[in-house]
Amino acid sequence: MIEIAIEKKEIGGTPILSDIKWKIEEGITLIMGPSGSGKTTLLREMIPRINRVGTLEGTVCYRGMPIDEVPARCMANRPQIMMMVIMMVMIMMVIVRVKIMYINVLMRLVSRRGGSLNSS
């Protein structure tokens, strides 16, 4: 079980997450929300031993142990944690792909208008 008790998460002084209390049981969990609502930031807090940005007031624990203190050998045997890592990588790949597609569309639009996005 993963237990999350986040009072506040800030990046560059901007509040990103606040007042989250959540217990995730074994099984499949879906995190949904609009763009910019903090889904990726929340997932990053649940992945052990990665470089995180910003400050966190609160705790994220796996079976009662702070997530960054869980031994690596335990992680390999826990499909729930490994699935979160895989999902995070997949989310980042999708975000990069969407940005590339958006840039390509903008470039085509600019070239059709003779180098300008203005409608005149």
Secondary structure as UniProt FT lines:
FT   STRAND          2..11
FT   TURN            12..13
FT   STRAND          14..24
FT   TURN            35..36
FT   HELIX           39..46
FT   TURN            48..49
FT   STRAND          55..62
FT   TURN            63..64
FT   STRAND          65..66
FT   HELIX           67..69
FT   HELIX           72..76
FT   HELIX           79..112
FT   TURN            113..114
//
